[in-house]
Amino acid sequence: MNKKHVNQLDFALPQSEVTGALHSHGLFSSNYLQRHFASSAEFPPAKDVESLHRELLALWKEKATGLARQGEAHTRTAFLDPVLKALGWHFIPEANLPHGPTRKRPDYVLFPDSARAEQGASATDATDIFRLADNALEAKKWGHPLDEASDRETPGWFPSEQIQDYLRHAKDADGTRFFNWAVLTNGCRWRLYCEQAAADTYFEFTLAQGDAFCSLEDFRYFVALFRPQAFARADGRCLLDQLREEALTRQVALEKNLKDRI
């Protein structure tokens, strides 16, 4: 499916759907994820993620008080680092990244395996690091509203603008893209943004809220959509690209069927 067609179909998706821990804001569809993706081979069985759910639940319980009191640096080291590692990611943090074309260095550049992470760590050019990566992640302190600019770290700059900046530069001089997706998180809420979608669209998963951690059933979506396998590209497309396109196509077909019945 070409990019122009996909962008036209974007208007077909509901602007906001909230179902449990899932919040589709013009990207994917909660209905599609639950009715179709959840029965696919790419969706992990509960037994396969149960131990990881227990591990991250225990981590959250242990760190919750400190996370609520401390800033972004603590959120990264105390929570995001171990969560990303548990999901299977290898990463280079902002402090170890060279300056490049983006206005700000990402908080994390994520790699699917140690070999590519080592190659990235050896590179001296930011573009070469992005070329090896599958994803960039922007972090905010625990609970920071993801639609508000930070007062300290990036004053006057909205988090989604940072994400779009990373995605805009995730390509070489010929326009060949290195990756299409990026993650924004404050630890409790995790968002996916797509370069080929409108800038204000995203999918959000609520890992923790208040004194509650997500259920095991909902946690299956978190693992499925945020682990390295979801971002792995083959012929320029990854699982997230496929899910977005299929959700859009199904939504258009559904609306057409409804119109035909009237």
Secondary structure, DSSP 8 states (H G I E B T S, - for coil): --HHHHHHHGGGS-S-EEETTEEEEBSS-HHHHHHTGGGSTTS--HHHHHHHHHHHHHHHHHHHHHHHHS-HHHHIIIIIHHHHHHHT-EEEEGGGS---SSSS--SEEEESSHHHHHHHHH--SHHHHHHH-SEEEEE--TT--TTS-BSSSSBT--HHHHHHHHHHTSB-TT--BS-SEEEEE-SSEEEEEETTS-TT-EEEEESEETTEE--HHHHHHHHHHHSGGGT--BTTB-HHHHHHHHHHHHHHHHHHHHHHH-
